[in-house]
Amino acid sequence: MLENEKISVIIPVYNEEKNLERLFERIVPVMDGLERDYEIVLVDDGSTDRSLEILLMHTEKRIKVIELTKNYGQHAAVFAGFENSKGDVIITMDADLQNPPEEIPRLIEVMGEGNYEVVGTVRKARKDPIFRKIPSKIVNAATRRITGVHLNDWGCMLRAYRRQVVEHMVQTREHSTFIPALATAFTKDITEIEVAHEERFAGETKYSLTKLISLHFDLVTSFSDFPLKFMLYMGFCLAFLGIAFGITLTVARLSFGAAWAAEGVFTLFAALFFFIGAQFLALGVMGEYVGRIYREVRKRPPYTIRRTY
């Protein structure tokens, strides 16, 4: 079914100079072996090493390079690739070669056989350190709960999308979003397959623990209003506890006298700090939502392109 459809492979690149030559050595033969029209779109996300220089050495008819003006982040770079690709089927993957390009034909085959609109992947025998695996499991569980789509590995970049799903995602123009979860808003025809996962060939991961936490906040605030509802419920509970605590202190003072009340001052401080902490937590969550609204209403582009090669 996909024999006459063009394939676009979108690869965001940020400081991957040591991986790029090997990437081209592996992905070009894979795409040539498909024996169909294709393009490879590499998006340089403001690299500060020789990544752009190496990319430009490989530009040709079916290899396009997009240079962004600064580092906007992986998801913005992918969106830049979405908007500048022409394929009927769009594959996304990382430049670090942890997701083997040799798996691309399987994604295309599964998409064609099952007439799916999104094909995700599950990393088999994952080679990441434990500090990456644990946050990933948390994000996966949260994404399943928020989207209602029970896929197992939302963090794997190697995925296939039909053009209509990509067009819908591009039209949202959201600044902070989680692409795999966003795709579920526009189709129910989703599946996933197991793929190999390799050790990083060179360089370091661009997703630190801090960035993973930030991604999780983006996920929650983009696709759920549960934190706001939770704050409402927590407010009711804390108000009830505050009233109950006040009644308890009043009864204790009347029963045991002022001396007892003085001795209970540390309990009072503990309760006070708890309520203050809960208020700051609630303000922080609301701040995340307000911040998202602020970024959206400014209407600034999520990325800007310096040049396309």
N, C-alpha and C positions, 0 to 999 in steps of 0.2 A: 504493500500500500504506500510505502514511503519512497519507492524507487525513483519517482520523478520529482521528488521534493528536495529543495535545497537545504543543506545542513549548515548552520552557523555554530561555531564554537567560540564562546566568549571567555576570555581569561584575564582577570584583573592582575596587574603586576605591580608590586611595590618592593623595591630593593631585593630583587631576585637574580642579580647578575650571575651568580655561580650556578644557577639552575637552568638558565634560558637556552644555552647551547644544547644541553641534553634534552630539554623539552622539545625543541625543534627536531632533533634527531629521532625522537619517538613518535611525536604526534603527526608529522607530515606523512610518513609511510602508512600510518593507520588510516588517515583520511583519504589518501590516494587509493588505498585498498577497498574503500567503499564503492568505488567506481560510480560516483554520482557527483553532482555539483555541490561544492562546499566553499566556505570561507572561514578563516580563523581571524577573530577580532581580538587583538591584545590591547588592553587599556592600561597605559602607564599612569599610575595613581600618584604622581608627584615624586617619583623615585629620586633619591639623592646619590645613588651610586651609578654604575655604567649601564643600568638596565635599558634605558631608552636608546643609548648608543647601540647596544647589541640588537635590540628589536629592529632598529632601522636597517641593520645589515641584512635582515631577512625579509623585508617587505617585497612583495611581488603581487601578481594579479589576485591571488586568493589569500593573501596574508595582509591584513589591514592593521595599522597601529594608530591608536588614538592617544594623544598626549593631553592629560588634564593639567590645569594651571597650578594645582597644588594637591596635597594629599587630602582627599575627601572621605576616605574609608572604602572598604571592600564593596559594600552594598551600593554606594553611589557609583563606583566604578563599573559594577555590573549593569546598573541602569544606563550608564553611558553606552555600554556595549549593546544593550537591548535596543536603544533608540537608533543606533547606527549599524544594525545588522539587517540582513535581507532574507534570512533563511525562513523556511516554513517550520522547521524544527530547530530549536535553540538549545545547545548544550552549554552548561556552565561548569567550569572546573578551575582549580587552583593551579598556580604556576610552580608549586614546590614539588610536584610529582609524587606526592603521597597518594593521590588518586591516579592510578595508571591510565594513560590515554588509551591503552589497549582494551579498556572496558567500554569505550564509546560505542562500538558496533552492537554490543549487547543491549544498551539502552535503546538504540534505534530499533533493534529487532523486537524487543518487548513492546515498545510503543506502537509499532505497526501491527503486531499480532493481536494485541488486546484493544487496539483503538483507544489507548489512553491519551489523556491530555497532559499529564504530568507523570514522570517516572523518577522516583527518588531512589536513593541507594543507602544500603547499610554497610558500614565498614566492618569487614570480617577480620578477626584477629587484629584489632586496632593497635597501632604501634605508638600511640601517644603516651606520655608520662601520666602518672596517677593524678597530678594536679589539674590536668586537662580533662581526664575522663570523668571525674566526680562532678565538676560544674556542668559538663556536657549532659550527664544523666539527669541533672536537675532541670536544665533547659528543655531536654526532650520530654520529661514528664509534664512540665508546665505547658509546653506547646500542645501536647496531646489534650490536656485538660481545657485549654483556652479555645483551640480550634475545633475540638471534637473529632479530629481525624487521627486515627490511631496508627501513625507511622512510628518506626522505632529509632530513626536516626535523622534528626532535623538539621544537624550541624554539618553533614557531608555536602561539600560544594558540588560534587559531581551529580548533576541532575539534568533531565531533559524536559523541555516545555514546548507545547504547541504555540504557534505564532499568536493565535487569538488570546491565549492566556497572557502572554507577554504584553500584548497591546493593552489589555485591560489593566495590568499592573502599571504600565507606563502612564496611563491616563490618570491614575490616582494622584500622581505628583507629590507623594508623601516624602518628607525629608528624612525622617527616621523610621525605618521599617525593617522587617525581617522577611526577606523575599520568599523563602520556602513556605512560611505561614501565610503570607499575603496571597500566594497562588491558590490556596485552598478556598479563598473567598470567591473564586471565579470558576471553579469546576469541582465536580465530585468524582471524575474519572481519574483516580490517582492510584498508583501502585508503587512498590519499591522492590528492589532486587539486591542481593548480596554482591559486593564487589571487593576486590583485593585492596589492602591498605599497606603502603610501604613506608619504610623509614624515610625521613626527610633526607634528600640527597645532599643538600648543603644549606647553610644559612640557618636562621632562627625563625621560629613562629612569630607572626605579627599579632597574634591574639594573646595578650597577657591576661592574667587573672582579672585585672581591673577592667580590661575591654570586654571580657566575657560577662562580668557583672553588669556593665553598661548595656551590653546586648540584651541581657535578660530584662533589664528595666524597659528597654525599647519594646521588647516583645510584649511584656505585660501591659504597658500603657498604650500600645498601638492596637491591641486586639481585645482588651477586656476592661470593663469598668468595675471589676470585682474589688480592687483596692479601695475605691471610693465607697462602695457598699460596706466593705469590711470596717472602714473608719466609722461609718454611721452606726453599725452594730456595736463597735467597740465604745463609741461615745455613750450609747445607752447603758452599756455594762458599767463603764467607769462612773457615770452619773449615779447609777444605783449603788455601786460600791461606796462612792463618796457619801451618799446619804446614810447608808448603813453604818459606815465608819463614824460619821458624826453623831448618830444616835447612840452608838456603842460608847463613845467617849463621854457623852453627856450623862448616860446612865452610870458609867463608872465613876465619874466625878461626884455625882449625887450620892452614890453608895459608899465610896471609899474616901471622899474628901479631896481637898486641893492638893495635898501632899502627893497622892497617887498620880494626879494629873501632871504634876511637875516631873515625876519619874518617867512618865510616858511620852516625854517630849521627843525622844529619838524615834519612837514609833510614828509619831506625827510627821517628823521630817522624812522618814522613809516613804510614807504614803504620799507626801507632797512631791518628792522627787519622782516617784512612779508616775503620778498624774502629769507632771511637767514633761517627763520623758515621752509619755504617750502623746501629748499635745505636739511636741516637736516632730515625732514620727508622722503624725497625721499631716502636719504642715509640709513635711518633706514630700510625702506622697502627692499631696495636692499641688505642690510646686512642680513635680514632674509633669503632671497633666497641663498645668498652666504654661510651663515652658514649651511643651509641644505645641500648644495653641499659638504661643508667641512666635515660634519658628515658622509655623504655617502661614500666619497672617502677614508676615513680612514679605512673603512672595519672592524670597530670594531663590535663585536656582540651586538645586542640590549639588550641582557641579558646573564647571565651565571648561570648555575645551579650548586649548591653545592652538592645536593643529591636528589634522588628520592626514596620515601618510598612506 
